[in-house]
Amino acid sequence: MRILKRAIELRLTCGRGPAGIAAAATYIASLLTDERRTQGEIAKGAHVTEVTIRNRYKELIQRLNIRVEL
């Protein structure tokens, strides 16, 4: 929720599908909490493509200055 709140504050969600943003935030949270899920798993549950998650993920980690260890 903190990732989404910050993205909204910085207006990173404008013009983006809410499902894609939520899926990317879920993916980032899974990495940060060591509850790792694949982009494919999250994409299937969110009904978005893996490419959508990948693109939103890149935007969010860059603009929110989130460091993710893969």
One Martini backbone bead per residue (centre of mass of N, CA, C, O) as a GRO file, in nm:
protein
   70
    1MET     BB    1   0.056   0.064  -0.018
    2ARG     BB    2   0.299   0.257  -0.014
    3ILE     BB    3   0.363   0.243  -0.310
    4LEU     BB    4   0.092   0.349  -0.415
    5LYS     BB    5   0.080   0.615  -0.261
    6ARG     BB    6   0.341   0.735  -0.384
    7ALA     BB    7   0.254   0.715  -0.682
    8ILE     BB    8   0.015   0.906  -0.652
    9GLU     BB    9   0.165   1.156  -0.543
   10LEU     BB   10   0.356   1.148  -0.821
   11ARG     BB   11   0.171   1.073  -1.070
   12LEU     BB   12   0.227   0.762  -1.191
   13THR     BB   13  -0.087   0.676  -1.269
   14CYS     BB   14  -0.124   0.843  -1.505
   15GLY     BB   15  -0.241   0.664  -1.778
   16ARG     BB   16  -0.279   0.404  -1.607
   17GLY     BB   17  -0.347   0.098  -1.524
   18PRO     BB   18  -0.447  -0.026  -1.224
   19ALA     BB   19  -0.360  -0.324  -1.256
   20GLY     BB   20  -0.061  -0.272  -1.331
   21ILE     BB   21   0.021  -0.116  -1.081
   22ALA     BB   22  -0.064  -0.327  -0.871
   23ALA     BB   23   0.113  -0.555  -0.981
   24ALA     BB   24   0.386  -0.413  -0.950
   25ALA     BB   25   0.362  -0.362  -0.646
   26THR     BB   26   0.342  -0.660  -0.574
   27TYR     BB   27   0.612  -0.744  -0.689
   28ILE     BB   28   0.788  -0.559  -0.519
   29ALA     BB   29   0.689  -0.660  -0.242
   30SER     BB   30   0.784  -0.954  -0.284
   31LEU     BB   31   1.086  -0.880  -0.296
   32LEU     BB   32   1.116  -0.712  -0.024
   33THR     BB   33   0.983  -0.969   0.156
   34ASP     BB   34   1.067  -1.256   0.042
   35GLU     BB   35   0.782  -1.328  -0.140
   36ARG     BB   36   0.831  -1.458  -0.409
   37ARG     BB   37   0.713  -1.377  -0.737
   38THR     BB   38   0.618  -1.400  -1.041
   39GLN     BB   39   0.510  -1.228  -1.304
   40GLY     BB   40   0.318  -1.451  -1.400
   41GLU     BB   41   0.154  -1.491  -1.142
   42ILE     BB   42   0.055  -1.198  -1.120
   43ALA     BB   43  -0.067  -1.165  -1.401
   44LYS     BB   44  -0.284  -1.379  -1.373
   45GLY     BB   45  -0.431  -1.250  -1.122
   46ALA     BB   46  -0.456  -0.949  -1.271
   47HIS     BB   47  -0.501  -0.953  -1.583
   48VAL     BB   48  -0.207  -0.925  -1.707
   49THR     BB   49   0.091  -0.866  -1.837
   50GLU     BB   50   0.425  -0.905  -1.807
   51VAL     BB   51   0.497  -0.643  -1.954
   52THR     BB   52   0.340  -0.455  -1.774
   53ILE     BB   53   0.492  -0.517  -1.517
   54ARG     BB   54   0.773  -0.447  -1.618
   55ASN     BB   55   0.718  -0.150  -1.689
   56ARG     BB   56   0.606  -0.054  -1.413
   57TYR     BB   57   0.845  -0.146  -1.244
   58LYS     BB   58   1.059   0.037  -1.367
   59GLU     BB   59   0.919   0.302  -1.302
   60LEU     BB   60   0.889   0.273  -0.993
   61ILE     BB   61   1.184   0.220  -0.902
   62GLN     BB   62   1.295   0.478  -1.024
   63ARG     BB   63   1.094   0.706  -0.906
   64LEU     BB   64   1.111   0.572  -0.591
   65ASN     BB   65   1.387   0.460  -0.513
   66ILE     BB   66   1.408   0.139  -0.546
   67ARG     BB   67   1.577  -0.136  -0.402
   68VAL     BB   68   1.641  -0.442  -0.581
   69GLU     BB   69   1.719  -0.776  -0.511
   70LEU     BB   70   1.773  -1.053  -0.746
   0.00000   0.00000   0.00000
